Amino acid sequence: MREIPYDREAALAYADRWALDRNPAYLDFSNLGGDCTNFISQCLFAGIGVMNYTPDTGWYYLNGNRKAPAWTAARYLHKFLLYNQDVGPYAQERGPEEMAPGDLVQLMNQSGVFYHSLLIMRIVGDQIYIATHTLDAYMRPLSSYHYYKASFMKVMGGRA
């Protein structure tokens, strides 16, 4: 397996284009539980360029019916990114001070379930600005969200 650098600029450019719109190449899951993690996966794919086609535990999208749970569900994406030792992107949990544009934030509820995925677009001082879907946001301050806990995910790269 070879290491693939994470092209943060490509991920951010994708988010610039699609944060407030929908790419017709992907199903919009807004009415099927939410589109946030689908959008974040698209951004990650723009920056990594490879998918992991392992049934059930991989990270891939073929169409609206043929996709991995990690592509569209926040809790499964979190687990995939932290524990992936195979093809595709991987990340490490770090503190907010170690984040950079292109990294991720995932929000957790009081039940301990990750329910929302966000892409960091810009950091100014200690203020983080994000992009996401459901509800669509572009350059929204992370501080405007109400959540129990946040997981800051440093995207380290990918493997092919």
N, C-alpha and C positions, 0 to 999 in steps of 0.2 A: 504494500500500500504506500502511496506517496502522499505527502502533506500538500495541502492547497491553502495558500494564503486567503484570508477573508478580504474581499474587495469592498471595504466600507463605503467607498464613494459610489460604487454600483448599487449597493443596497439603499443608500440614501437617495440616489437619483430615482430609483424605482419608487420609493416612498413619496418623493416630491411629485411624481407623475400620478400615482394612484391612491394617495391617502384620502382624497375627497371624491374619488370615482371608483369604478370597478373595471378590472381587466377582463375583457370578454373571454379570455382563454381559461378562466377559472369560474366555477360556480360561486355565486354569492350566497353565503350561509347565514346572512343576517336574520332570516326568518326560520332558521333551523338550529337555533341555539347560539348564534353569533358568528361574526365573520372576522373577529380580531386576530385569532391565531392563524387562520387561513392567510390573511394579509401579511402577518409577520413572517410566516413561512415563505410566502412569495418574495418578500424582501431578502430573507436569508438566501433563498435560491438564487436571486439576482447577484448576490455577493459571493456565493460558493460554487454554483453551477453543477452540482451533483446531488442526486437523491439516493436514499438508501431503500432499496426495494424489498427488504426483509418483511415477509408477511407479518402483520399484527404489530410488530415491535419496531418497524422501520420508520422512515420519514419520506413519504413520496405522495405525489398527486398525478393520477392518470386522467381521471374525470371525476365528476361529482359522486359517483358510486364506487370508484376504485381509487381509494386513498388510504393512507395510514392514519390511525387515530392521532398520532403526534402531529400531523399536518394541520389539523383543525381544532384540537382540544388543548387548552392551556396546560392542564395538569400532565398530559402525555408529552407535550413538547418539552416541558420542564425536565421530566425524567429522561427523555431521549437526549437532550443536549448535555445534561450532566453526566450521563453514564455511557454515551455512545463511544465504543472503542473500534467501530467499523467505519464503513463509508458514510460520508455526509458531514454536516457541521457538528462541532462540539463546543461546549462552553464551560466556564467555571463560575461559581457564585463568588462574588467579591463585594466589597463595600461600595457605596455610591461614589466615593471619592476616586475610585479606580475606573469609573465608567468613561466611555468616549462615544461620540456619535457613531451609530451603527450597532451599539450594544442593546440589550433588551432589559425590560423591567416586566416582571409578572406580579400581579396583585393576588393576594390570598384573602379569603374570607375568614370569619371567626371559627368556622368548622375545619380549617386547615386545608381547604381546597383552593388551588389556583384557578381563577376564573377569568382573568383578563391579561392579554399580552400587548405590550407597547414597545415601539422602537424609539430609541433615543435619537433625536434629530440634532439637538444643540444643547450645549451646557454653557451657561453664563453665570459665573460666580458659583453659588451653590444651587442655582435653579436649573432643573432639567426640563427640557421641552421635548414632547413626544409626538409621534404620529401613530394612529391606529384606526381600526374600523369598529363599528357597533359600540357605541356611537362614534361616527367618523370624527376624527380630530387631526389637526395639523398644527404643529407648534403650540400645542396646549401644554401649560405648565403641569408637571406631575403633581405639584402641591395642590392643584385644584381637585384632585381625586380624593374620595373618602374610601379607605381600605383598612383592613386589620394589620396586614404585613406586606412588605414588598420584597421580592427576590431580585437582586441586581445580577444580571447574567453577562459576563464578559465573553464575547464570542472570540474563541482562540484561533479558529480556522476550520479546515475541513480535511477529509481524506478521500482519496479515490483509488 
